[in-house]
């Protein structure tokens, strides 16, 4: 059951990371076109809007993969001095805390998206609806929270730390 759930989670995390990678690619292309356009006196109209929204996709699209591969900042000064059981407990607690934090981020962004819809907020130049990107950010945050919760569950039930294994979706 846990293996089946992990496979589905890895697929969703891989999809999220690929969407984030597309955000990075889009951002690089936009910046390149804008810089070349500026050199010829014709910058890309709306590039700031596109770069800002692509950055949202880039950062939060890759967040679940960052957790999956153990890429978040960790201070392990005392880890060698603690027994293995305590280190496992700290890993479980930090994964659960991270999940809670990302749920609150998603909740705050959903509330913000509701306001954006109500007030019809959009980007400055291109008038792209902000709510679209806020919904995407909330979805990526929920996926990250679920990935962290699954990691805590795996650590608790099977003592398996997914971060120490190679990711099949990278």
C-alpha positions as CSV (number, residue, x, y, z in Angstrom):
1,X,0.0,0.0,0.0
2,X,2.7,2.5,1.0
3,X,4.8,1.5,-2.1
4,X,1.8,2.1,-4.3
5,X,1.2,5.5,-2.7
6,X,4.9,6.4,-3.0
7,X,4.8,5.6,-6.7
8,X,1.9,7.9,-7.3
9,X,3.5,10.6,-5.2
10,X,6.7,10.3,-7.1
11,X,4.8,10.7,-10.4
12,X,3.0,13.8,-9.1
13,X,6.2,15.2,-7.8
14,X,7.9,14.5,-11.1
15,X,5.1,16.3,-13.0
16,X,5.3,19.2,-10.6
17,X,9.1,19.4,-11.1
18,X,8.7,19.3,-14.9
19,X,6.2,22.1,-14.8
20,X,8.7,24.0,-12.7
21,X,11.4,23.3,-15.3
22,X,9.1,24.6,-18.0
23,X,8.7,27.8,-15.9
24,X,12.5,28.1,-15.8
25,X,12.8,27.6,-19.5
26,X,10.1,30.2,-20.1
27,X,11.8,32.6,-17.8
28,X,15.2,32.2,-19.6
29,X,13.6,32.7,-23.0
30,X,11.7,35.8,-21.8
31,X,14.8,37.3,-20.3
32,X,16.9,36.5,-23.4
33,X,14.3,38.1,-25.7
34,X,13.9,41.1,-23.4
35,X,17.7,41.7,-23.1
36,X,18.2,41.4,-26.9
37,X,15.2,43.7,-27.5
38,X,16.6,46.3,-25.1
39,X,19.9,46.2,-27.0
40,X,18.0,47.2,-30.1
41,X,15.8,49.7,-28.3
42,X,12.7,47.5,-28.3
43,X,12.3,45.6,-25.0
44,X,9.7,42.9,-24.6
45,X,6.4,44.4,-23.5
46,X,5.2,42.8,-20.3
47,X,8.4,40.9,-19.6
48,X,8.2,41.8,-15.9
49,X,4.8,40.3,-15.6
50,X,5.8,37.1,-17.4
51,X,9.0,36.8,-15.3
52,X,7.2,37.3,-12.0
53,X,4.5,34.7,-12.8
54,X,7.1,32.2,-14.3
55,X,9.1,32.6,-11.0
56,X,6.0,31.5,-9.0
57,X,5.8,28.3,-11.2
58,X,9.6,27.8,-11.1
59,X,10.0,28.0,-7.3
60,X,6.9,26.2,-6.1
61,X,6.8,23.7,-8.9
62,X,10.2,22.4,-7.8
63,X,9.5,22.5,-4.0
64,X,8.1,19.0,-3.7
65,X,11.1,17.6,-5.6
66,X,13.4,19.5,-3.4
67,X,11.9,17.8,-0.3
68,X,11.8,14.4,-2.1
69,X,15.6,14.6,-2.7
70,X,16.4,16.0,0.7
71,X,17.4,19.4,-0.7
72,X,16.0,21.6,2.0
73,X,18.4,23.2,4.5
74,X,19.4,21.0,7.4
75,X,21.7,21.7,10.3
76,X,23.2,18.5,11.4
77,X,25.7,19.7,14.0
78,X,24.2,17.5,16.8
79,X,23.0,14.6,14.6
80,X,26.1,12.5,15.1
81,X,25.8,12.8,18.9
82,X,22.1,11.7,19.0
83,X,21.0,8.1,19.0
84,X,19.4,6.9,15.8
85,X,15.9,6.8,17.3
86,X,16.1,10.4,18.3
87,X,17.3,11.4,14.8
88,X,14.4,9.5,13.3
89,X,12.0,11.3,15.7
90,X,13.5,14.7,14.7
91,X,13.1,13.7,11.0
92,X,9.5,12.7,11.5
93,X,8.7,15.9,13.5
94,X,10.4,18.1,10.9
95,X,8.5,16.5,8.0
96,X,5.2,17.0,9.9
97,X,6.1,20.6,10.7
98,X,7.0,21.2,7.1
99,X,3.7,19.7,6.0
100,X,1.8,21.9,8.4
101,X,3.7,25.0,7.2
102,X,2.9,24.3,3.5
103,X,-0.7,23.7,4.3
104,X,-0.8,27.1,5.9
105,X,0.9,28.6,2.9
106,X,-1.7,27.0,0.6
107,X,-4.5,28.2,2.8
108,X,-3.2,31.8,2.8
109,X,-2.7,31.7,-0.9
110,X,-6.2,30.3,-1.5
111,X,-7.6,33.2,0.6
112,X,-5.6,35.6,-1.4
113,X,-6.8,34.0,-4.7
114,X,-10.4,34.5,-3.5
115,X,-9.7,38.2,-3.0
116,X,-8.0,38.3,-6.4
117,X,-11.1,36.8,-8.0
118,X,-13.4,39.1,-6.1
119,X,-11.4,42.2,-7.0
120,X,-10.5,41.1,-10.5
121,X,-6.8,41.6,-9.8
122,X,-4.4,41.1,-12.7
123,X,-0.7,41.8,-13.5
124,X,0.3,45.3,-14.3
125,X,0.9,45.3,-18.0
126,X,-0.5,42.1,-19.6
127,X,-3.6,41.9,-17.3
128,X,-3.0,38.2,-16.6
129,X,-5.4,37.2,-13.8
130,X,-3.4,36.8,-10.6
131,X,-5.7,34.1,-9.3
132,X,-4.6,31.6,-11.9
133,X,-1.0,31.7,-10.6
134,X,-2.2,31.8,-7.0
135,X,-4.3,28.6,-7.5
136,X,-1.2,27.0,-9.1
137,X,1.0,28.0,-6.1
138,X,-1.6,26.7,-3.7
139,X,-1.7,23.4,-5.6
140,X,2.1,23.1,-5.6
141,X,2.2,23.9,-1.8
142,X,-0.5,21.2,-1.1
143,X,1.5,18.7,-3.1
144,X,4.7,19.5,-1.1
145,X,2.7,19.2,2.1
146,X,1.4,15.8,1.1
147,X,4.9,14.7,0.1
148,X,6.2,15.7,3.5
149,X,3.4,14.0,5.3
150,X,4.0,10.8,3.3
151,X,7.7,11.0,4.1
152,X,6.8,11.2,7.8
153,X,4.4,8.3,7.5
154,X,7.1,6.2,5.8
155,X,9.6,7.1,8.5
156,X,7.1,6.2,11.2
157,X,5.8,2.9,9.7
158,X,8.7,1.4,7.8
159,X,11.7,3.5,9.0
160,X,12.4,4.1,5.3
161,X,13.9,7.6,4.5
162,X,13.0,8.3,0.9
163,X,15.5,11.1,0.8
164,X,18.4,8.6,1.0
165,X,17.2,6.7,-2.0
166,X,17.6,7.8,-5.6
167,X,14.5,9.4,-7.1
168,X,13.0,7.6,-10.0
169,X,11.6,10.8,-11.3
170,X,14.7,13.0,-11.5
